[in-house]
Amino acid sequence: MYIKVIAHPLAKKQLVSERKPGTLEIWLREPAERNLANKKIVELVAEFAHVNIGKVRIISGHTSPRKMLSINE
């Protein structure tokens, strides 16, 4: 399964919101440096999808706020 993510690093609150089916908007406190935001995004998507963190990976958009993630079930 593929999920599009729109990330907002350095937000005041941490929040995951589903914009439409297959698209998540994520606000997170971590900065977009040293891969901190990407790690937290993978963790939050795994929690949102109720899967193990090892089953979620970023396919594209490693340095962009718009990302494509894959979830292997």
N, C-alpha and C positions, 0 to 999 in steps of 0.2 A: 504494500500500500504506500502511496506517495502523499506527502503533505507539504503544502506551501506554507512558509512562515515569514511573517513580517516582524522584525525584531526592533525593539526600542531600548537600547542599552542606557544605563545610568538614569533609570526612572526612579521616582521616589518610592513607588510601590511595585511589588511583583505580582503580575496578573497574566493569566492566559485566557484569551477570549476567542471564540470561534466566530469568525466573520461570516463565513458560509461553509457548506460542507467541503472539507479538504483544504481549508485555509484557516490558519491560526494567526492571531496577532498576539505577540508576547512582549510585555514590559518587564524588564529585569534590572536589578540594581548593579550587576557586574558591568565593568567597562569593556569596551570592544578592543581589548588589547591582551596580548599574551594568551589568546585563545580562551580567556575566562568566560566571555559571553557565549561562545559556541558550546562549551562544556555544559553550561547551565541550561541552554536551550535544549540540548539533547536530553538532559535530566528531566526538564519540565515536560517535554513532549512524551517521554516514556511514562511519566506519571499520569499525564492526561489520557494516554491511550491504554493505560493499565497493562504495560508490557515491561519486560526486563530492559534495563538501560543498554545492554549489549545488543539489543535488536534494533536500535535506532542509530542511524548514521546520516551525516550530512553529505548529500550528493553534489550539490553545487551551491555557490554563494558563500564560500567560506569567509570572504572579506566584505561581503555586501549585507545590507539589512534584509534583503529579500533572499530567502534560502529555499532549497528543495531538500526535503528529508525523506528517507526511506525507512519503512518499518517492516521488518521480517517477522511474520507471525508463526 
